[in-house]
Amino acid sequence: MRKFFGIFIIAPLCVLIGGLACKKDEYKNLDCGSINASYKNDIKPIIQGNCTSAGCHEAGSLNGDFTTYNGLKGKADNGSLNRRVLEKRNMPPKGALSLDDRKKLKCWLNNNAPDN
């Protein structure tokens, strides 16, 4: 009976906890010195390709207008961009950004989200 308890209860619990720990530590050793993310060349194309589609963060959207730097900067400054896209990964709704795009976004945010 104890053997089954370990296999069916403890093992899945360890996998779940391990998976959550890996997700949170994804940016722990991120070297932003080697990732020079600029708004114009890196962040804007990521946002345009994933966030400004019809019904989401287009011009005039109640969800926030990400078609302009100022519209995105507000979400960067209040932490919601980081929380929703990098931590929770529930945005964009079609699925998380690629790891490469998330790293660029994280470094850009760590650099105070400049308009560069």
C-alpha positions as CSV (number, residue, x, y, z in Angstrom):
1,M,0.0,0.0,0.0
2,R,2.8,2.4,0.8
3,K,4.5,1.7,-2.5
4,F,1.3,2.8,-4.3
5,F,1.0,5.9,-2.2
6,G,4.5,7.0,-3.2
7,I,3.9,6.3,-6.9
8,F,0.5,7.9,-7.2
9,I,0.6,10.7,-4.7
10,I,4.1,11.8,-4.0
11,A,5.6,11.4,-7.5
12,P,3.1,13.6,-9.2
13,L,3.3,16.2,-6.4
14,C,7.1,16.4,-6.9
15,V,6.7,16.8,-10.6
16,L,4.2,19.6,-10.1
17,I,6.3,21.4,-7.6
18,G,9.4,21.0,-9.7
19,G,7.7,22.3,-12.7
20,L,6.5,25.4,-10.9
21,A,9.9,26.1,-9.5
22,C,11.5,25.9,-13.0
23,K,8.9,28.3,-14.4
24,K,9.7,30.9,-11.7
25,D,13.5,30.6,-12.0
26,E,13.5,31.0,-15.8
27,Y,15.0,34.5,-15.7
28,K,17.2,34.0,-12.6
29,N,20.5,33.8,-14.5
30,L,19.4,35.9,-17.5
31,D,22.4,38.0,-18.8
32,C,20.8,41.1,-20.1
33,G,24.2,42.4,-21.0
34,S,24.2,40.1,-23.9
35,I,20.6,40.9,-25.0
36,N,20.4,44.5,-26.2
37,A,16.6,44.7,-26.7
38,S,15.3,47.9,-28.2
39,Y,11.7,49.0,-28.4
40,K,11.8,49.7,-32.2
41,N,13.8,46.7,-33.4
42,D,12.7,44.0,-30.9
43,I,9.8,44.8,-28.6
44,K,7.5,46.5,-31.1
45,P,7.6,43.6,-33.6
46,I,6.9,41.1,-30.8
47,I,3.9,43.2,-29.6
48,Q,2.6,43.8,-33.2
49,G,2.8,40.1,-34.0
50,N,1.1,38.9,-30.8
51,C,-0.9,41.6,-29.0
52,T,-2.4,44.1,-31.4
53,S,-4.7,41.8,-33.3
54,A,-8.4,42.6,-33.6
55,G,-10.2,42.7,-30.3
56,C,-7.0,42.7,-28.2
57,H,-4.6,45.7,-27.7
58,E,-5.4,47.6,-30.9
59,A,-5.9,51.4,-31.1
60,G,-8.8,52.5,-28.9
61,S,-9.0,49.1,-27.0
62,L,-10.4,49.2,-23.5
63,N,-7.7,46.5,-22.8
64,G,-5.0,49.0,-23.5
65,D,-3.6,50.3,-26.8
66,F,-0.3,48.6,-27.5
67,T,0.0,50.1,-31.0
68,T,2.0,53.0,-29.5
69,Y,5.0,53.1,-27.2
70,N,3.1,55.2,-24.6
71,G,0.3,52.7,-24.5
72,L,2.7,49.8,-23.8
73,K,4.9,51.9,-21.4
74,G,2.0,52.3,-19.0
75,K,1.6,48.6,-18.7
76,A,5.4,48.2,-18.4
77,D,5.5,50.7,-15.6
78,N,2.7,49.3,-13.5
79,G,4.1,45.8,-13.7
80,S,1.1,44.2,-15.5
81,L,3.1,43.5,-18.7
82,N,5.7,41.6,-16.7
83,R,3.1,39.8,-14.6
84,R,0.8,38.7,-17.4
85,V,3.3,37.9,-20.1
86,L,6.4,36.7,-18.2
87,E,5.2,35.4,-14.8
88,K,1.7,34.1,-15.4
89,R,2.1,33.6,-19.1
90,N,-1.6,34.0,-19.7
91,M,-1.0,36.6,-22.3
92,P,-1.2,36.4,-25.2
93,P,-4.2,34.2,-25.0
94,K,-3.1,32.1,-28.0
95,G,-0.1,30.9,-26.0
96,A,3.1,32.0,-24.3
97,L,5.7,33.9,-26.3
98,S,8.8,32.1,-27.3
99,L,11.6,31.9,-24.7
100,D,13.7,34.2,-26.9
101,D,11.0,36.8,-27.1
102,R,10.3,36.6,-23.3
103,K,14.0,37.1,-22.6
104,K,14.1,40.2,-24.9
105,L,11.0,41.6,-23.1
106,K,12.4,40.8,-19.7
107,C,15.7,42.6,-20.5
108,W,13.8,45.6,-22.0
109,L,11.6,45.8,-18.8
110,N,14.7,45.5,-16.6
111,N,16.2,48.5,-18.4
112,N,13.1,50.6,-17.5
113,A,11.4,50.0,-20.9
114,P,13.1,52.7,-22.9
115,D,11.8,54.2,-26.1
116,N,14.9,53.2,-28.1
